Amino acid sequence: MLGVSVSLSEAEVHWQEFLASLQERGLYGVQLIVSDDHAGLKAACTARLPGVAWQRCQFHLMQNALHHVPRQSENR
């Protein structure tokens, strides 16, 4: 675990502060970011870690996709 932060929202400004605090403590050499598809987080990663590859978390992608699939009980 690299860090923990509590904020009132997931706005970009809060994520930028969190990433800045990690960088101030020595974070470097980041090659890949894996996260949910939150716009504030993605924007902060682009601003604070330009050029670093980003990938959507496969767990959250699957959860979102399953919301669009009818359940078996609905097919009967």
Biopython code that builds the backbone (N, CA, C, O; Angstrom):
import numpy as np
from Bio.PDB.StructureBuilder import StructureBuilder

atoms = [
    (1, "MET", "N", (0.846, -1.155, 0.000)),
    (1, "MET", "CA", (0.000, 0.000, 0.000)),
    (1, "MET", "C", (0.900, 1.229, 0.000)),
    (1, "MET", "O", (1.829, 1.334, 0.801)),
    (2, "LEU", "N", (0.616, 2.145, -0.897)),
    (2, "LEU", "CA", (1.435, 3.349, -1.009)),
    (2, "LEU", "C", (0.926, 4.504, -0.172)),
    (2, "LEU", "O", (1.713, 5.325, 0.299)),
    (3, "GLY", "N", (-0.394, 4.577, 0.021)),
    (3, "GLY", "CA", (-0.940, 5.679, 0.791)),
    (3, "GLY", "C", (-2.430, 5.552, 0.969)),
    (3, "GLY", "O", (-3.088, 4.754, 0.301)),
    (4, "VAL", "N", (-2.955, 6.348, 1.878)),
    (4, "VAL", "CA", (-4.382, 6.392, 2.165)),
    (4, "VAL", "C", (-4.784, 7.853, 2.276)),
    (4, "VAL", "O", (-4.052, 8.666, 2.840)),
    (5, "SER", "N", (-5.956, 8.184, 1.733)),
    (5, "SER", "CA", (-6.443, 9.549, 1.811)),
    (5, "SER", "C", (-7.952, 9.533, 1.969)),
    (5, "SER", "O", (-8.636, 8.690, 1.389)),
    (6, "VAL", "N", (-8.466, 10.459, 2.749)),
    (6, "VAL", "CA", (-9.913, 10.604, 2.916)),
    (6, "VAL", "C", (-10.286, 11.992, 2.429)),
    (6, "VAL", "O", (-9.750, 12.991, 2.909)),
    (7, "SER", "N", (-11.217, 12.055, 1.465)),
    (7, "SER", "CA", (-11.688, 13.330, 0.927)),
    (7, "SER", "C", (-13.205, 13.298, 0.852)),
    (7, "SER", "O", (-13.820, 12.234, 0.925)),
    (8, "LEU", "N", (-13.796, 14.461, 0.708)),
    (8, "LEU", "CA", (-15.258, 14.548, 0.625)),
    (8, "LEU", "C", (-15.786, 14.206, -0.760)),
    (8, "LEU", "O", (-16.991, 14.022, -0.933)),
    (9, "SER", "N", (-14.906, 14.120, -1.743)),
    (9, "SER", "CA", (-15.339, 13.768, -3.091)),
    (9, "SER", "C", (-14.187, 13.080, -3.821)),
    (9, "SER", "O", (-13.073, 12.984, -3.307)),
    (10, "GLU", "N", (-14.479, 12.611, -5.018)),
    (10, "GLU", "CA", (-13.438, 12.012, -5.857)),
    (10, "GLU", "C", (-13.069, 12.954, -6.993)),
    (10, "GLU", "O", (-12.741, 12.516, -8.096)),
    (11, "ALA", "N", (-13.127, 14.248, -6.713)),
    (11, "ALA", "CA", (-12.798, 15.256, -7.716)),
    (11, "ALA", "C", (-11.317, 15.190, -8.076)),
    (11, "ALA", "O", (-10.486, 14.726, -7.295)),
    (12, "GLU", "N", (-11.016, 15.663, -9.265)),
    (12, "GLU", "CA", (-9.637, 15.644, -9.755)),
    (12, "GLU", "C", (-8.685, 16.332, -8.786)),
    (12, "GLU", "O", (-7.579, 15.840, -8.560)),
    (13, "VAL", "N", (-9.089, 17.452, -8.212)),
    (13, "VAL", "CA", (-8.204, 18.208, -7.328)),
    (13, "VAL", "C", (-7.755, 17.350, -6.137)),
    (13, "VAL", "O", (-6.600, 17.432, -5.719)),
    (14, "HIS", "N", (-8.647, 16.541, -5.597)),
    (14, "HIS", "CA", (-8.279, 15.680, -4.473)),
    (14, "HIS", "C", (-7.321, 14.573, -4.903)),
    (14, "HIS", "O", (-6.381, 14.246, -4.179)),
    (15, "TRP", "N", (-7.558, 13.999, -6.074)),
    (15, "TRP", "CA", (-6.651, 12.959, -6.573)),
    (15, "TRP", "C", (-5.284, 13.550, -6.892)),
    (15, "TRP", "O", (-4.259, 12.910, -6.659)),
    (16, "GLN", "N", (-5.266, 14.775, -7.426)),
    (16, "GLN", "CA", (-3.970, 15.404, -7.708)),
    (16, "GLN", "C", (-3.183, 15.625, -6.423)),
    (16, "GLN", "O", (-1.971, 15.409, -6.390)),
    (17, "GLU", "N", (-3.864, 16.055, -5.365)),
    (17, "GLU", "CA", (-3.192, 16.237, -4.072)),
    (17, "GLU", "C", (-2.623, 14.918, -3.560)),
    (17, "GLU", "O", (-1.504, 14.874, -3.050)),
    (18, "PHE", "N", (-3.399, 13.845, -3.699)),
    (18, "PHE", "CA", (-2.942, 12.532, -3.250)),
    (18, "PHE", "C", (-1.716, 12.076, -4.043)),
    (18, "PHE", "O", (-0.726, 11.633, -3.461)),
    (19, "LEU", "N", (-1.784, 12.187, -5.359)),
    (19, "LEU", "CA", (-0.646, 11.781, -6.190)),
    (19, "LEU", "C", (0.570, 12.657, -5.914)),
    (19, "LEU", "O", (1.697, 12.164, -5.902)),
    (20, "ALA", "N", (0.353, 13.951, -5.692)),
    (20, "ALA", "CA", (1.467, 14.846, -5.371)),
    (20, "ALA", "C", (2.128, 14.425, -4.064)),
    (20, "ALA", "O", (3.352, 14.466, -3.943)),
    (21, "SER", "N", (1.320, 14.022, -3.087)),
    (21, "SER", "CA", (1.905, 13.594, -1.804)),
    (21, "SER", "C", (2.750, 12.332, -1.980)),
    (21, "SER", "O", (3.786, 12.180, -1.332)),
    (22, "LEU", "N", (2.310, 11.436, -2.851)),
    (22, "LEU", "CA", (3.114, 10.235, -3.124)),
    (22, "LEU", "C", (4.427, 10.606, -3.805)),
    (22, "LEU", "O", (5.485, 10.070, -3.474)),
    (23, "GLN", "N", (4.344, 11.526, -4.756)),
    (23, "GLN", "CA", (5.557, 11.949, -5.460)),
    (23, "GLN", "C", (6.517, 12.668, -4.516)),
    (23, "GLN", "O", (7.733, 12.502, -4.617)),
    (24, "GLU", "N", (5.972, 13.463, -3.603)),
    (24, "GLU", "CA", (6.823, 14.164, -2.633)),
    (24, "GLU", "C", (7.544, 13.180, -1.706)),
    (24, "GLU", "O", (8.623, 13.473, -1.192)),
    (25, "ARG", "N", (6.929, 12.003, -1.501)),
    (25, "ARG", "CA", (7.556, 10.988, -0.652)),
    (25, "ARG", "C", (8.457, 10.049, -1.447)),
    (25, "ARG", "O", (8.997, 9.091, -0.895)),
    (26, "GLY", "N", (8.622, 10.323, -2.758)),
    (26, "GLY", "CA", (9.598, 9.560, -3.527)),
    (26, "GLY", "C", (9.044, 8.655, -4.612)),
    (26, "GLY", "O", (9.801, 7.892, -5.211)),
    (27, "LEU", "N", (7.759, 8.713, -4.881)),
    (27, "LEU", "CA", (7.202, 7.877, -5.948)),
    (27, "LEU", "C", (7.793, 8.296, -7.293)),
    (27, "LEU", "O", (7.762, 9.472, -7.656)),
    (28, "TYR", "N", (8.321, 7.338, -8.015)),
    (28, "TYR", "CA", (8.853, 7.593, -9.356)),
    (28, "TYR", "C", (8.849, 6.289, -10.134)),
    (28, "TYR", "O", (8.665, 5.220, -9.553)),
    (29, "GLY", "N", (9.049, 6.366, -11.428)),
    (29, "GLY", "CA", (9.159, 5.169, -12.259)),
    (29, "GLY", "C", (7.845, 4.460, -12.509)),
    (29, "GLY", "O", (7.840, 3.276, -12.848)),
    (30, "VAL", "N", (6.737, 5.152, -12.350)),
    (30, "VAL", "CA", (5.427, 4.526, -12.578)),
    (30, "VAL", "C", (5.291, 4.219, -14.065)),
    (30, "VAL", "O", (5.530, 5.081, -14.912)),
    (31, "GLN", "N", (4.905, 2.985, -14.373)),
    (31, "GLN", "CA", (4.769, 2.571, -15.764)),
    (31, "GLN", "C", (3.329, 2.261, -16.150)),
    (31, "GLN", "O", (2.979, 2.333, -17.328)),
    (32, "LEU", "N", (2.485, 1.913, -15.169)),
    (32, "LEU", "CA", (1.102, 1.534, -15.457)),
    (32, "LEU", "C", (0.225, 1.894, -14.264)),
    (32, "LEU", "O", (0.589, 1.659, -13.112)),
    (33, "ILE", "N", (-0.933, 2.465, -14.562)),
    (33, "ILE", "CA", (-1.932, 2.765, -13.550)),
    (33, "ILE", "C", (-3.161, 1.932, -13.867)),
    (33, "ILE", "O", (-3.656, 1.967, -14.993)),
    (34, "VAL", "N", (-3.657, 1.187, -12.895)),
    (34, "VAL", "CA", (-4.875, 0.395, -13.039)),
    (34, "VAL", "C", (-5.880, 0.951, -12.036)),
    (34, "VAL", "O", (-5.608, 1.004, -10.837)),
    (35, "SER", "N", (-7.045, 1.364, -12.534)),
    (35, "SER", "CA", (-8.035, 1.977, -11.651)),
    (35, "SER", "C", (-9.432, 1.812, -12.237)),
    (35, "SER", "O", (-9.611, 1.311, -13.347)),
    (36, "ASP", "N", (-10.425, 2.254, -11.445)),
    (36, "ASP", "CA", (-11.773, 2.315, -11.980)),
    (36, "ASP", "C", (-11.831, 3.472, -12.976)),
    (36, "ASP", "O", (-10.848, 4.190, -13.160)),
    (37, "ASP", "N", (-12.970, 3.646, -13.608)),
    (37, "ASP", "CA", (-13.096, 4.612, -14.703)),
    (37, "ASP", "C", (-13.594, 5.969, -14.206)),
    (37, "ASP", "O", (-14.395, 6.618, -14.879)),
    (38, "HIS", "N", (-13.130, 6.399, -13.041)),
    (38, "HIS", "CA", (-13.571, 7.667, -12.483)),
    (38, "HIS", "C", (-12.861, 8.816, -13.188)),
    (38, "HIS", "O", (-11.633, 8.846, -13.262)),
    (39, "ALA", "N", (-13.642, 9.761, -13.706)),
    (39, "ALA", "CA", (-13.079, 10.856, -14.512)),
    (39, "ALA", "C", (-12.058, 11.681, -13.734)),
    (39, "ALA", "O", (-11.026, 12.055, -14.291)),
    (40, "GLY", "N", (-12.318, 11.973, -12.463)),
    (40, "GLY", "CA", (-11.394, 12.778, -11.667)),
    (40, "GLY", "C", (-10.059, 12.092, -11.466)),
    (40, "GLY", "O", (-9.010, 12.735, -11.514)),
    (41, "LEU", "N", (-10.095, 10.805, -11.245)),
    (41, "LEU", "CA", (-8.864, 10.040, -11.050)),
    (41, "LEU", "C", (-8.061, 9.966, -12.342)),
    (41, "LEU", "O", (-6.846, 10.166, -12.336)),
    (42, "LYS", "N", (-8.738, 9.680, -13.445)),
    (42, "LYS", "CA", (-8.041, 9.603, -14.734)),
    (42, "LYS", "C", (-7.399, 10.940, -15.096)),
    (42, "LYS", "O", (-6.264, 10.976, -15.571)),
    (43, "ALA", "N", (-8.119, 12.035, -14.874)),
    (43, "ALA", "CA", (-7.584, 13.356, -15.201)),
    (43, "ALA", "C", (-6.371, 13.685, -14.327)),
    (43, "ALA", "O", (-5.385, 14.245, -14.808)),
    (44, "ALA", "N", (-6.449, 13.338, -13.054)),
    (44, "ALA", "CA", (-5.329, 13.591, -12.146)),
    (44, "ALA", "C", (-4.103, 12.767, -12.542)),
    (44, "ALA", "O", (-2.977, 13.260, -12.483)),
    (45, "CYS", "N", (-4.318, 11.540, -12.936)),
    (45, "CYS", "CA", (-3.201, 10.695, -13.371)),
    (45, "CYS", "C", (-2.540, 11.280, -14.611)),
    (45, "CYS", "O", (-1.314, 11.287, -14.720)),
    (46, "THR", "N", (-3.346, 11.770, -15.543)),
    (46, "THR", "CA", (-2.805, 12.381, -16.752)),
    (46, "THR", "C", (-2.004, 13.632, -16.411)),
    (46, "THR", "O", (-0.951, 13.879, -16.998)),
    (47, "ALA", "N", (-2.505, 14.423, -15.460)),
    (47, "ALA", "CA", (-1.829, 15.666, -15.084)),
    (47, "ALA", "C", (-0.553, 15.420, -14.285)),
    (47, "ALA", "O", (0.472, 16.052, -14.543)),
    (48, "ARG", "N", (-0.610, 14.510, -13.321)),
    (48, "ARG", "CA", (0.527, 14.292, -12.423)),
    (48, "ARG", "C", (1.532, 13.281, -12.967)),
    (48, "ARG", "O", (2.717, 13.344, -12.636)),
    (49, "LEU", "N", (1.066, 12.352, -13.799)),
    (49, "LEU", "CA", (1.932, 11.288, -14.309)),
    (49, "LEU", "C", (1.795, 11.194, -15.835)),
    (49, "LEU", "O", (1.363, 10.168, -16.360)),
    (50, "PRO", "N", (2.161, 12.260, -16.537)),
    (50, "PRO", "CA", (1.978, 12.268, -17.992)),
    (50, "PRO", "C", (2.776, 11.153, -18.671)),
    (50, "PRO", "O", (3.909, 10.853, -18.295)),
    (51, "GLY", "N", (2.155, 10.559, -19.669)),
    (51, "GLY", "CA", (2.820, 9.513, -20.429)),
    (51, "GLY", "C", (2.738, 8.125, -19.817)),
    (51, "GLY", "O", (3.186, 7.155, -20.428)),
    (52, "VAL", "N", (2.173, 8.013, -18.618)),
    (52, "VAL", "CA", (2.040, 6.712, -17.970)),
    (52, "VAL", "C", (0.784, 6.022, -18.520)),
    (52, "VAL", "O", (-0.278, 6.637, -18.608)),
    (53, "ALA", "N", (0.912, 4.767, -18.881)),
    (53, "ALA", "CA", (-0.215, 4.004, -19.417)),
    (53, "ALA", "C", (-1.282, 3.794, -18.344)),
    (53, "ALA", "O", (-0.968, 3.626, -17.166)),
    (54, "TRP", "N", (-2.547, 3.807, -18.766)),
    (54, "TRP", "CA", (-3.681, 3.598, -17.862)),
    (54, "TRP", "C", (-4.504, 2.417, -18.363)),
    (54, "TRP", "O", (-4.698, 2.256, -19.567)),
    (55, "GLN", "N", (-4.985, 1.595, -17.439)),
    (55, "GLN", "CA", (-5.828, 0.447, -17.781)),
    (55, "GLN", "C", (-7.009, 0.411, -16.828)),
    (55, "GLN", "O", (-6.863, 0.633, -15.626)),
    (56, "ARG", "N", (-8.176, 0.130, -17.377)),
    (56, "ARG", "CA", (-9.383, 0.003, -16.560)),
    (56, "ARG", "C", (-9.295, -1.277, -15.746)),
    (56, "ARG", "O", (-8.905, -2.324, -16.263)),
    (57, "CYS", "N", (-9.655, -1.192, -14.480)),
    (57, "CYS", "CA", (-9.684, -2.355, -13.602)),
    (57, "CYS", "C", (-10.662, -3.382, -14.174)),
    (57, "CYS", "O", (-11.830, -3.064, -14.399)),
    (58, "GLN", "N", (-10.202, -4.587, -14.407)),
    (58, "GLN", "CA", (-11.031, -5.615, -15.030)),
    (58, "GLN", "C", (-12.210, -6.023, -14.142)),
    (58, "GLN", "O", (-13.269, -6.381, -14.657)),
    (59, "PHE", "N", (-12.044, -5.976, -12.841)),
    (59, "PHE", "CA", (-13.141, -6.297, -11.931)),
    (59, "PHE", "C", (-14.290, -5.307, -12.111)),
    (59, "PHE", "O", (-15.445, -5.712, -12.242)),
    (60, "HIS", "N", (-13.973, -4.006, -12.119)),
    (60, "HIS", "CA", (-15.015, -3.001, -12.279)),
    (60, "HIS", "C", (-15.611, -3.030, -13.686)),
    (60, "HIS", "O", (-16.809, -2.805, -13.854)),
    (61, "LEU", "N", (-14.797, -3.302, -14.683)),
    (61, "LEU", "CA", (-15.307, -3.426, -16.049)),
    (61, "LEU", "C", (-16.327, -4.553, -16.126)),
    (61, "LEU", "O", (-17.388, -4.386, -16.726)),
    (62, "MET", "N", (-16.019, -5.696, -15.527)),
    (62, "MET", "CA", (-16.930, -6.844, -15.536)),
    (62, "MET", "C", (-18.208, -6.524, -14.767)),
    (62, "MET", "O", (-19.302, -6.866, -15.217)),
    (63, "GLN", "N", (-18.084, -5.877, -13.620)),
    (63, "GLN", "CA", (-19.275, -5.499, -12.853)),
    (63, "GLN", "C", (-20.187, -4.602, -13.673)),
    (63, "GLN", "O", (-21.400, -4.812, -13.709)),
    (64, "ASN", "N", (-19.612, -3.602, -14.332)),
    (64, "ASN", "CA", (-20.413, -2.692, -15.145)),
    (64, "ASN", "C", (-21.055, -3.428, -16.312)),
    (64, "ASN", "O", (-22.211, -3.159, -16.640)),
    (65, "ALA", "N", (-20.345, -4.336, -16.939)),
    (65, "ALA", "CA", (-20.892, -5.086, -18.070)),
    (65, "ALA", "C", (-22.043, -5.987, -17.621)),
    (65, "ALA", "O", (-23.028, -6.134, -18.344)),
    (66, "LEU", "N", (-21.930, -6.586, -16.445)),
    (66, "LEU", "CA", (-22.978, -7.481, -15.953)),
    (66, "LEU", "C", (-24.279, -6.752, -15.654)),
    (66, "LEU", "O", (-25.339, -7.378, -15.624)),
    (67, "HIS", "N", (-24.222, -5.453, -15.433)),
    (67, "HIS", "CA", (-25.443, -4.683, -15.213)),
    (67, "HIS", "C", (-26.311, -4.616, -16.474)),
    (67, "HIS", "O", (-27.498, -4.299, -16.396)),
    (68, "HIS", "N", (-25.722, -4.914, -17.623)),
    (68, "HIS", "CA", (-26.438, -4.855, -18.895)),
    (68, "HIS", "C", (-26.887, -6.237, -19.389)),
    (68, "HIS", "O", (-27.491, -6.347, -20.456)),
    (69, "VAL", "N", (-26.598, -7.277, -18.625)),
    (69, "VAL", "CA", (-26.958, -8.648, -18.998)),
    (69, "VAL", "C", (-28.191, -9.055, -18.196)),
    (69, "VAL", "O", (-28.192, -8.944, -16.970)),
    (70, "PRO", "N", (-29.252, -9.531, -18.879)),
    (70, "PRO", "CA", (-30.449, -9.952, -18.139)),
    (70, "PRO", "C", (-30.139, -11.137, -17.224)),
    (70, "PRO", "O", (-29.341, -12.009, -17.569)),
    (71, "ARG", "N", (-30.762, -11.156, -16.085)),
    (71, "ARG", "CA", (-30.597, -12.287, -15.158)),
    (71, "ARG", "C", (-31.459, -13.453, -15.616)),
    (71, "ARG", "O", (-32.455, -13.257, -16.312)),
    (72, "GLN", "N", (-31.078, -14.664, -15.228)),
    (72, "GLN", "CA", (-31.836, -15.835, -15.631)),
    (72, "GLN", "C", (-33.285, -15.755, -15.149)),
    (72, "GLN", "O", (-34.195, -16.162, -15.870)),
    (73, "SER", "N", (-33.508, -15.240, -13.954)),
    (73, "SER", "CA", (-34.863, -15.159, -13.416)),
    (73, "SER", "C", (-35.732, -14.233, -14.246)),
    (73, "SER", "O", (-36.954, -14.374, -14.226)),
    (74, "GLU", "N", (-35.140, -13.276, -14.985)),
    (74, "GLU", "CA", (-35.883, -12.370, -15.821)),
    (74, "GLU", "C", (-36.238, -13.010, -17.162)),
    (74, "GLU", "O", (-37.124, -12.516, -17.859)),
    (75, "ASN", "N", (-35.570, -14.091, -17.534)),
    (75, "ASN", "CA", (-35.794, -14.757, -18.821)),
    (75, "ASN", "C", (-36.926, -15.778, -18.766)),
    (75, "ASN", "O", (-37.360, -16.262, -19.811)),
    (76, "ARG", "N", (-37.399, -16.105, -17.611)),
    (76, "ARG", "CA", (-38.406, -17.176, -17.487)),
    (76, "ARG", "C", (-39.790, -16.672, -17.746)),
    (76, "ARG", "O", (-40.749, -17.440, -17.683)),
]
sb = StructureBuilder()
sb.init_structure("model")
sb.init_model(0)
sb.init_chain("A")
sb.init_seg("    ")
for serial, (resi, resn, name, xyz) in enumerate(atoms, 1):
    if name == "N":
        sb.init_residue(resn, " ", resi, " ")
    sb.init_atom(name, np.array(xyz, "f"), 0.0, 1.0, " ", f" {name:<3s}", serial, name[0])
structure = sb.get_structure()
